[in-house]
Amino acid sequence: MARLETSERKQFYLRSLEDHKKLLRSAINGMAEGELVHALNIAVSIRALIYESGRSKPLLAQLRNDYLNLPIYSAKEPAPDPRLAHLQKMTVLHVAANIQITAEKMSLRPTFDTAECQSYTLGKWWTNPGLVVPGGAPLSRKDIVLGIANKEGAHVDDDMPRNYRTMLESKSVRLRFGEGEYEAVNITRYVCGTAGVELLDCLARNFPSEDAT
């Protein structure tokens, strides 16, 4: 099979990037309407864009060798409290999700204010904790995105790591709307959706759409 010329390859990957940006935007809008199933599409796109495994080279690596150094905005890490400096640091609950509640309905917030965030490298953002729940080991964004993509999205497989199953079965994150009962929240999909919002912003900043023309 004949390979594309260098200039043709770049245009091919840029067009593919535009496709994934559109897929991310569409899925984010769907989650903003309360349809959590769109998190599966977000996970599959993020995996294609970032995840490198063996001979599988992610899309962003085809465009920039230093793609893991790209800046991406996300929520600021909490400032340490000097009054607690003598205590051992322990995170009991951490959720890297941007959620909005309107009219007793919970959904993904499709935008965020970078002024309230801090800049990370894409590599650090990818491996930073995305979820910590009582009784489970911390899960990075990478763990969560690949868990959704590999176990629920591109493949459907109930054979999953123990830590991922513990997180799925956790009752730690529960909300009540109005006078109803407390309901468990499918928090992994919100973390994945938030990752999609943040990554889409990163792509827009570093790969403006006009580059694909």
C-alpha positions as CSV (number, residue, x, y, z in Angstrom):
1,M,0.0,0.0,0.0
2,A,1.5,3.4,-1.0
3,R,2.1,5.8,1.8
4,L,1.1,9.4,1.6
5,E,3.6,12.1,0.9
6,T,4.7,14.2,4.0
7,S,2.5,17.2,3.2
8,E,-0.4,14.9,2.4
9,R,0.0,13.0,5.7
10,K,-0.1,16.2,7.6
11,Q,-3.4,17.3,5.9
12,F,-4.8,13.8,6.5
13,Y,-4.1,13.9,10.2
14,L,-5.4,17.5,10.5
15,R,-8.6,16.5,8.9
16,S,-8.9,13.5,11.3
17,L,-8.2,15.9,14.2
18,E,-11.1,18.2,12.9
19,D,-13.3,15.1,12.8
20,H,-12.5,14.3,16.5
21,K,-13.1,17.9,17.5
22,K,-16.5,17.7,16.0
23,L,-17.2,14.4,17.6
24,L,-16.1,15.8,21.0
25,R,-18.2,18.9,20.6
26,S,-21.3,16.9,19.7
27,A,-20.9,14.5,22.5
28,I,-20.3,17.3,25.0
29,N,-23.5,19.0,23.9
30,G,-25.3,15.7,24.3
31,M,-24.0,15.3,27.9
32,A,-25.0,18.9,28.6
33,E,-28.6,17.8,27.8
34,G,-28.3,15.1,30.4
35,E,-27.5,12.1,28.0
36,L,-24.6,10.4,29.8
37,V,-24.2,7.8,27.1
38,H,-22.3,10.3,25.0
39,A,-19.4,9.8,27.5
40,L,-18.6,6.7,25.6
41,N,-17.9,8.7,22.4
42,I,-15.8,11.1,24.3
43,A,-13.7,8.3,25.8
44,V,-13.1,6.7,22.4
45,S,-12.0,10.0,20.9
46,I,-9.7,10.9,23.8
47,R,-8.1,7.5,23.5
48,A,-7.5,8.0,19.8
49,L,-6.0,11.4,20.3
50,I,-3.7,10.7,23.3
51,Y,-3.2,7.1,24.2
52,E,0.0,5.5,23.0
53,S,0.3,1.7,23.3
54,G,3.0,-0.5,21.6
55,R,3.0,0.3,17.9
56,S,-0.2,2.3,18.2
57,K,0.7,6.0,17.8
58,P,-2.0,8.5,18.9
59,L,-3.3,11.1,16.5
60,L,-1.7,14.1,18.3
61,A,1.7,12.3,18.2
62,Q,1.4,12.3,14.4
63,L,1.2,16.1,14.4
64,R,3.6,17.0,17.2
65,N,6.3,14.9,18.8
66,D,6.0,17.0,22.0
67,Y,2.2,16.6,22.2
68,L,2.4,15.6,25.9
69,N,3.9,19.1,26.6
70,L,0.9,20.9,25.2
71,P,-0.7,23.2,27.8
72,I,-4.2,22.3,29.0
73,Y,-6.4,24.1,31.6
74,S,-8.1,22.3,34.4
75,A,-9.3,23.0,37.9
76,K,-6.6,24.3,40.3
77,E,-5.2,22.0,42.8
78,P,-6.3,23.0,46.4
79,A,-3.7,25.2,48.1
80,P,-2.1,23.5,51.2
81,D,-3.4,24.7,54.6
82,P,-0.3,25.6,56.7
83,R,-2.4,24.8,59.8
84,L,-2.5,21.2,58.8
85,A,1.2,20.9,57.8
86,H,1.8,18.5,60.7
87,L,-0.8,16.1,59.5
88,Q,-0.4,13.4,56.9
89,K,-2.0,14.4,53.7
90,M,-4.9,12.1,52.6
91,T,-7.5,12.6,49.9
92,V,-10.8,11.0,50.9
93,L,-12.9,12.2,48.0
94,H,-11.8,13.9,44.8
95,V,-13.9,14.2,41.7
96,A,-12.4,16.0,38.6
97,A,-15.9,16.8,37.2
98,N,-17.6,20.0,36.2
99,I,-21.3,19.5,36.8
100,Q,-24.3,21.8,36.6
101,I,-27.7,21.4,38.2
102,T,-30.7,23.3,36.8
103,A,-34.4,22.7,37.3
104,E,-33.6,19.6,39.5
105,K,-31.6,18.1,36.6
106,M,-27.9,17.3,36.6
107,S,-25.8,17.5,33.5
108,L,-22.3,18.2,32.3
109,R,-21.3,21.9,32.2
110,P,-20.1,22.3,28.6
111,T,-17.8,25.3,29.2
112,F,-15.4,26.5,31.9
113,D,-13.6,29.7,32.8
114,T,-9.8,29.3,32.3
115,A,-9.2,32.2,34.7
116,E,-10.3,30.0,37.5
117,C,-8.1,27.1,36.4
118,Q,-4.4,26.4,36.1
119,S,-2.3,25.2,33.2
120,Y,-0.8,21.7,33.2
121,T,1.1,19.8,30.5
122,L,-1.1,17.3,28.7
123,G,1.0,14.5,30.0
124,K,0.5,15.5,33.6
125,W,-3.2,16.2,33.1
126,W,-3.6,12.7,31.6
127,T,-2.1,10.9,34.6
128,N,-3.3,13.2,37.4
129,P,-6.0,11.8,39.7
130,G,-9.5,12.1,38.2
131,L,-11.4,10.3,40.9
132,V,-10.8,9.1,44.5
133,V,-13.6,7.5,46.4
134,P,-13.6,5.8,49.8
135,G,-12.7,2.1,49.6
136,G,-11.0,2.5,46.2
137,A,-7.5,3.3,44.9
138,P,-7.1,6.7,43.1
139,L,-7.9,6.6,39.4
140,S,-6.3,8.9,36.9
141,R,-8.1,10.4,34.0
142,K,-6.2,7.9,31.9
143,D,-7.6,5.0,34.0
144,I,-11.2,6.4,33.7
145,V,-11.1,7.2,30.0
146,L,-9.5,3.9,29.0
147,G,-11.9,2.1,31.3
148,I,-14.9,3.6,29.6
149,A,-13.5,3.3,26.1
150,N,-12.2,-0.3,26.5
151,K,-14.9,-1.7,28.7
152,E,-18.0,0.2,27.7
153,G,-17.3,2.0,24.4
154,A,-15.2,0.4,21.7
155,H,-15.6,-2.9,23.5
156,V,-18.1,-4.1,26.0
157,D,-16.4,-6.3,28.6
158,D,-17.3,-7.0,32.2
159,D,-13.8,-8.3,33.0
160,M,-12.3,-5.1,34.5
161,P,-9.7,-4.2,37.1
162,R,-10.8,-4.4,40.7
163,N,-10.2,-0.7,41.4
164,Y,-12.3,0.3,38.4
165,R,-15.1,-2.0,39.5
166,T,-14.9,-0.6,43.1
167,M,-15.3,2.9,41.6
168,L,-18.3,1.9,39.5
169,E,-20.0,0.3,42.4
170,S,-19.3,3.1,44.9
171,K,-22.2,4.8,46.6
172,S,-20.0,7.7,47.8
173,V,-21.3,10.2,45.3
174,R,-25.1,10.6,45.8
175,L,-27.4,13.6,45.2
176,R,-31.0,14.3,46.1
177,F,-33.3,16.4,43.9
178,G,-36.2,18.1,45.7
179,E,-37.9,15.7,48.2
180,G,-36.9,12.5,46.4
181,E,-34.5,9.8,47.5
182,Y,-30.7,10.2,47.2
183,E,-29.5,8.8,43.9
184,A,-26.1,7.4,43.0
185,V,-24.3,9.4,40.4
186,N,-22.5,7.8,37.4
187,I,-19.5,10.0,38.3
188,T,-17.0,8.3,35.9
189,R,-18.9,9.5,32.9
190,Y,-18.9,13.1,34.3
191,V,-15.2,12.9,34.8
192,C,-14.8,11.7,31.3
193,G,-17.1,14.4,29.9
194,T,-15.2,17.1,31.8
195,A,-11.9,15.7,30.3
196,G,-13.5,16.1,26.9
197,V,-14.4,19.7,27.6
198,E,-10.9,20.5,28.7
199,L,-9.2,18.6,25.9
200,L,-11.4,20.3,23.3
201,D,-10.4,23.7,24.6
202,C,-6.7,22.6,24.5
203,L,-7.1,21.5,20.8
204,A,-8.8,24.7,19.8
205,R,-5.9,26.7,21.3
206,N,-3.1,24.6,19.9
207,F,-4.6,23.4,16.6
208,P,-6.9,26.2,15.2
209,S,-9.4,25.0,12.7
210,E,-8.0,27.0,9.8
211,D,-4.8,24.8,10.0
212,A,-6.9,22.0,8.5
213,T,-7.7,23.8,5.3
